[in-house]
Amino acid sequence: MNTQQRAMEGDLTRITAIARKEKDAVERTDMNDTLKQYTTLFEGDKASIESRKDNYTSMVNQFYDLASDYYEFGWGQSFHFATRHRFESFEASIARHEMYLAHQLGLFPGMRVLDVGCGVGGPMRTIARFSGAHVVGLNNNEYQIQRAKRLNEAAGLSHLCSFVKADFMHVPQADETYDAIYQVEATCHAPNKVDCYKEIYRLLKPGCLFGGYEWVMTNKYDKNNAEHNKIKHEIEVGNGLPDLEQPDVIVAALKEAGFEVLTAHDVAEDSELPWYLPLSASFSITGFLHTGVGRYLTGKFCQLLELVKIAPKGAYDVNVWLQSAATYLVAGGSKQIFSPMLFVLARKPEKKN
């Protein structure tokens, strides 16, 4: 089978994701009700931010119940962006981005590693295979966990991958459980960064590393600019976020939690191609579903599935909502006021004698 055939086979497999009903998955009913409940959390200004923080568990679960199948269908099993070199494929850039993180953390066989907010396990599988470490996926969304288990089994990686179902603000595990901890664009959902990092700090063994990619408004963001604020708000609405912060706030939160911050660098600045390119790219055989035309046809496909009652009611509206989210991510990236990849590497200090 050649490259083009494999790409098309992968796309056709993901097409069935929207309509599938797996026996262990969360039952899907009327998606309109969930979408309505979710979007009400973003109505208003200051009060809505506090409401999102107070209800973040429900908000994030609603978001991923709505978005998971669409992400996997249109993007892949790794729900994140990546730096990208010239002539590098989208899939290769995603894998390299994950392996870079594993390399920075110094992972190797025998280590026990926590993946905070593991999604359907794309990064987990790459990192477990690359490093040989045992990766534990932390996730509070049952639908994603069941999907990830199935994908791990199919990849032959169940022996290196396991799960803990819990809120990452309150993990029911003992102190100093892990040899390393990472997150890939997940702690942006945290209602309080300091408390989130404190929980990660508690779970990490002394002298060990925590690393990951954090979503931020860059230092080019102007809080007095109405257009900037509109983009920020729409990114939050489209991605289930309480309130995006700037890099200095992230660094300060890590330090307040007790970490020694080794680096905090927006790796998007080093990318040869824009990180948002897949969301705005022109037609290509291997990346068709990432293009504007591909996203449009995805919407029409959802509309057809909903019409013939294969997809749940509201599937088309969810697709439209996610397309709007993509538009504002591109706007934030092109204006360089938003980045999904502030790379942070921090160490928990050794215990003092």
N, C-alpha and C positions, 0 to 999 in steps of 0.2 A: 504493500500500500504506500503510495507516494505522499508527500507533505500536504498537497492540496486535498487529497482524499481524506487524510486523517483530520485535517482542519474541518472539513465539511461534516465528517462523522461526529466530531465533537460538538459542532453547532447543532446538529440534528438531535443529539442526545440531550443537550441543554434545552431544546425547544419543548421537550416533554416535561420539563421541570414544573412549568406553570400549571399544567393540567394534572400532574400525578397525584395519587392519593396513596401514600405508603401506610402500611398497617400500623407502624409505630409512631407516625407523625401526628401532630396536633390536628384535630379536625378543623377543616376550613368551612366556614358558613358564609355569612354576608360580610364581605370585606368593606362595604360602605360604612357599616356601623363602626368598625375599628378605625377606619380612616377619619371619620367624623370625630370620634373621641380623641384621637391623636392630635388632629389639627386645632382643636379647641385649646390645647395647652400653649399655643403660640399666638393667641389673640391678646392684644394689648402690648404694653412695653415692659416696664420694670416689674409689674405684678406678674406678668406671664413668665418672666425669667425665674422668679421665686417659686411659682407654681410648678415649673418644669423641674426645678431642683428638688422640691418636696415630693414630686411624683415620678422621679426619674426611673424607678424600677418598672413601673407600669408603662411609662413612656417608651423606654428602650425595648421592652418586650413587644409592645404594640408595633413599634417601628420595624423590628426584625421579623415579626410575624407577617407583616405586609411586604417587606422588601427582600427577604432571603432568596426566594425562588427567582425573582427578577435579577438580582445580583448574579446568581449562579448562571442563569441563562445568558445574560448579556455581557458578563465580565469574566466569570470563571469561579473557581473554588476559593480563591484568595481575595477577600474583600478589602483590597487596599491599592494604593497607587505605588509608583516606583520611579526612581531616576532611570533614565534611558540613554544609552549611547547610540550614535549614528550606526545604522545598519543592524541594530539589535532588534529582535522581534519583541513584541509585547510580552509574550509568555516567558521569554528568556530574561527580560528585565525584572519581571515579578519574582522569578526564582532567585536571581542574583541578589535582589533587594533583601530577600529572606535569608539567604546564605551569608550575606554580609553581616547581618545582625548576629547570626550564630557564631561567626568568626570573631566578632568584636567581644562577644561574651565568653569566648574560649571554651565552647562546649565540646565534650568528648564522651565516649561510652562510659556508662556507670553513673553519670550525673543524673540527678532528678531535677527537672526544669518545669516551671509553671508558665503556661501561656495564658495571659490575662485577657479574657474576652476573645475566645478562640474561633468564633464564627463556626463555619462548617469544616474547619480544620485544614484549610489549604496551607498556611504557614507551618502548622504543626507537622504535617506530613513531609514537607520539604526539609524542615530543620531536623526532624528525627532521622530521616534517611541520610542527610548530609553529615550529621554529627555522631549518630549512634546513641545519643542521649535519650533517656525516657522522658517524654513530654506529657505533662498533665494539662488538659484543656479546662480552663475555668470559664463557665458559661451559665447564665441564668435563664436561657431560652431553651426549653425542652425540644422544640421543633428542630433547632439547629444541632443540638446534641445527637439526636437520633439520626439525622442526616449524616453528621460527621462520623458516627460509629459505622454506618454502612459504607461510607467512602474509605475509611481506614481499613475495614475488612477487605474490601475489593483491592486495595493497594498492597495488601499483605503486611500492614504495619500495626495491626492491633496489639502486638506484643510490645511495641515501643510507645504506644499512645493510649492514654486513658482519660477519664473526665471527672470533674467535680462540678455538680450543679449547685451554684451559689451566687449570691450577689458579691461582686468584687470589693464592695465596701465592708462586707462582713463575711469573711471566709471561715467556715467551721473546721479549721485545722490548727495544729499546734504551732507554737513559735518555732522559728528556725528550721522549717521543714525542707526548704529548697536550696539547691546549690547554685541556682541562677533563676532569674525571672525576667520575662520580656512581655511586651505588649506591642501590637501592630495596629495603630490607629484605633484603639479601643478605649483608653482612659479619657478620651475627649468626651465620653458620655458621663463621666463622673460629676456629681453635683458639687463636690468639694475636693479640689485637687490635693490639698494637704492631707485630709483624712484618707483619701485613696492611697496616696504614697506612703502614709504611715502604716496602712494595712499591708502593703507590699513589703515595707521595711521589716515588719514584724515576722512575716513568713520567710524572709531570707536569712540564710546563715551569715554570721559575722565574716567580714572580709570578702563577701561574694558580690556579684554584679547584677544590677538591674538596667535593662536597656530597652529602647523602643523608639517608635515614631509617633510624635504627638501632633495633632492638628492645632494650628495657631493662626491668629491674625498677625501678619508680619509687622515690622517696625515702619513700613510704608503706609500702614492703615492709619487713617485720620478719623478719629471718633467724632469730629465736627463736620465731616463730609457726609452729606445726605446720601449720595450714591454709594459710598463705602458702607454706610450703615444698612442700606437696603440689601446689598450683597451679603453682608454678614448675617443679617436676619434670615434671608432666604436659604443660605447654606445651613443654618441651624434648623430651620423648618424641614428642609429636605433630607436631613441626615440624623435627626433625633438627638440634637445637642442642646444642653441647657444654656451655655454661654461660652463662646470662644474667647480665649485669652491671648495675650502676647507673650513672646519668649521669656522676657524677664520675670513674668508672673510664674511661669512653669519652673524656672530655675529656682526662684525664691521658695516655691512650694516644696520642691525636692529637698532643699537645704533645711527648711523648717521641719520636715519629716525626719531629718537626721542623716540624710545621705551626703556623701562627698561627691560633688558633681565633677566628673572627669571631662565631659564635653557636652556642649549643647549647640548644635550647628544645624542650620537649615540646609540639608543636602540637596534640596531643589535648586539651590544656587549653583551646584556643581554639575547639574544634569545637562548633557549636550542637547537633548531634545526636551521640550516642555513636558512636565509630568501630566498635564491635562490633555496632551495630544490625542490619546485614544478616545476622549469624549468629543473631540472636534475634528477628527481625522476624515480625510476623503476616502473613497471606496478602495478596499483592498480585499483580496480573496481570504486571507487568513484573519483579517480583523473586521469583517463585514458587520458583525453585530455591534461593534463599537462606533460605527459611523452614524452620521445623521440619517442617512437613508435606512440603515439597518435598524436604528431606533424607531423610525417611523413605521417600518414594516412590522416590527415587534408589536407596536401598539395596535396595528390593524389585526395582527394575528390574535392578540388578546381579546379584541373586540369580537372576532369571529368565535373564539372558544367560549366566550361569555354568552353570545347569542344562541349557540347550540347547547348551552348548559353543561359544557365540559369543565370550564373554569368557573369559579365562584362569582357570584354577583359582586360587582365593584372592581373586578380585575383590571378592566380598561382604565378606570379612574385612578387606580394606584399607579399604573404605568405612566399616565399623563403627569401625575404628581412627581414621579421619579425623573421624568424627562426635564421637568422644570428645575429640579435639583441639579441636574447635570449642567444646565445652562448657566446657573449661578456659580457653580464650581469653576467652570471655564472663565467666567467673568472675573472671579477673584484671582485666579491664577494668572490670567493675561495682564491684569493690572498690578500683579505682584503684591497684593495686599493680603493674600491668603496662601498658606502652605499646609499640606497634609503630612509633612515629613521633617519636622524639627527632630533631628536624631539626638537623643540624650543617652548618655552612659554614666551611671552613678554607682558608687560603691558603699556598701554598709560597712562602717569602720570595724576593725577588729576589737574584740573586748579588751578593755584595759585590765592589767594585772592588779 
